């Protein structure tokens, strides 16, 4: 048998090594399942580690530091003007990625998970063919598909290596800081990356086809961010369609159409951030009769099962919300079901974080969802202007809000807009999952002065005589 004809067998095959894939692999191995994980990338971690979440958080940390350094002058602490070294930034990012990938490899060895580099494609419901690997086929009893999602390219804005049009992944590599940048898409990713470039010095214009930024998010949560973006961005164009007029060597000319008005503008670079599509087109799902929707996402039940009796799907490939923590939980659920345990994905309050400035977080029921589904609720909001900690940290442009059931005061949802709120939203998720009442949160002693104490203060507002005003 020649090298290219080798095949092997595994009890559980996992296609994809991102958070969904590796969490399923490690949990499956813990439960005594023989696991093989396949991914075409050189190192495990998926897009989450190599091109999306972790690189974005690296840059967000730097821009927050840059912002704080500039603000410090007004408070009596002066620094020399910061210099942006893109080579050093890349080296630091690569160091973080390499260290995290190395840890995943160590974890795989510890759990006895076999890692194979290659591109997998289904031949039938128990076999995949590999490309770019020493092994040509893998036969399996169960399979978990965890290949994630990729940025959507628009017909007028194709991605290519020699183009000045960037996907979100390319933008996060930060090879240059363009003088002018157009961001197409006013969703979370477009605003996050656009804000990074604007903080580093680009003149950023954002174009969104709908009438508001961050469609689907409660408007009160978005308002402080809109105020900040109006200062940070050169222009924000809503209800606007964008088309390329011409691409030159060092810039791109586009046409904006807002209502009946059209205008042409030129930009050094364009970022297209209009969402993600499932990475399913090369899997050969048609060979195993797996159902997909119009954008390639795989429908699943609460056990992560697909329409194939031995095929599971986890992570971004199953659709919104596309979050690493959701993917990790889903991967564990699938592995436990395969191991014969009773498990379902049953989460009442998925925390969602948008890394804007200030950050937006929410979990559980939103006011928009309540209105759309005619769910009764009452709400209270506590402005961070009343927080001693926020005053001291100069982060008063935020607030904390709670939604409760008007019949029993049970907490249904929570939202926070404010600096550092990513570290606060988990408490609200726990309260919702445990069925806590607003009174429970009010009676929980929170440390002062901290912004976590705004939960206590907000919950007290449901009483007729709150301790905080």
HELIX and SHEET records of a PDB file:
HELIX    1   1 UNK A    3  UNK A    5  5                                   3    
HELIX    2   2 UNK A   19  UNK A   30  1                                  12    
HELIX    3   3 UNK A   46  UNK A   50  1                                   5    
HELIX    4   4 UNK A   53  UNK A   72  1                                  20    
HELIX    5   5 UNK A   73  UNK A   75  5                                   3    
HELIX    6   6 UNK A   86  UNK A  111  1                                  26    
HELIX    7   7 UNK A  168  UNK A  171  1                                   4    
HELIX    8   8 UNK A  188  UNK A  200  1                                  13    
HELIX    9   9 UNK A  219  UNK A  232  1                                  14    
HELIX   10  10 UNK A  285  UNK A  287  5                                   3    
HELIX   11  11 UNK A  315  UNK A  318  5                                   4    
HELIX   12  12 UNK A  324  UNK A  338  1                                  15    
HELIX   13  13 UNK A  367  UNK A  372  1                                   6    
HELIX   14  14 UNK A  384  UNK A  386  5                                   3    
HELIX   15  15 UNK A  388  UNK A  393  1                                   6    
HELIX   16  16 UNK A  421  UNK A  423  5                                   3    
HELIX   17  17 UNK A  425  UNK A  433  1                                   9    
HELIX   18  18 UNK A  438  UNK A  443  1                                   6    
HELIX   19  19 UNK A  453  UNK A  460  1                                   8    
SHEET    1   A 6 UNK A 114  UNK A 117  0                                        
SHEET    2   A 6 UNK A  35  UNK A  39  1                                        
SHEET    3   A 6 UNK A   6  UNK A  15  1                                        
SHEET    4   A 6 UNK A 135  UNK A 145  1                                        
SHEET    5   A 6 UNK A 127  UNK A 131 -1                                        
SHEET    6   A 6 UNK A 119  UNK A 124 -1                                        
SHEET    1   B 5 UNK A 114  UNK A 117  0                                        
SHEET    2   B 5 UNK A  35  UNK A  39  1                                        
SHEET    3   B 5 UNK A   6  UNK A  15  1                                        
SHEET    4   B 5 UNK A 135  UNK A 145  1                                        
SHEET    5   B 5 UNK A 311  UNK A 313  1                                        
SHEET    1   C 2 UNK A 149  UNK A 151  0                                        
SHEET    2   C 2 UNK A 276  UNK A 278 -1                                        
SHEET    1   D 5 UNK A 165  UNK A 166  0                                        
SHEET    2   D 5 UNK A 269  UNK A 272  1                                        
SHEET    3   D 5 UNK A 180  UNK A 184  1                                        
SHEET    4   D 5 UNK A 203  UNK A 207  1                                        
SHEET    5   D 5 UNK A 235  UNK A 237  1                                        
SHEET    1   E 3 UNK A 240  UNK A 247  0                                        
SHEET    2   E 3 UNK A 252  UNK A 258 -1                                        
SHEET    3   E 3 UNK A 261  UNK A 267 -1                                        
SHEET    1   F 5 UNK A 352  UNK A 354  0                                        
SHEET    2   F 5 UNK A 360  UNK A 364 -1                                        
SHEET    3   F 5 UNK A 411  UNK A 417 -1                                        
SHEET    4   F 5 UNK A 399  UNK A 404 -1                                        
SHEET    5   F 5 UNK A 378  UNK A 383 -1                                        
END                                                                             
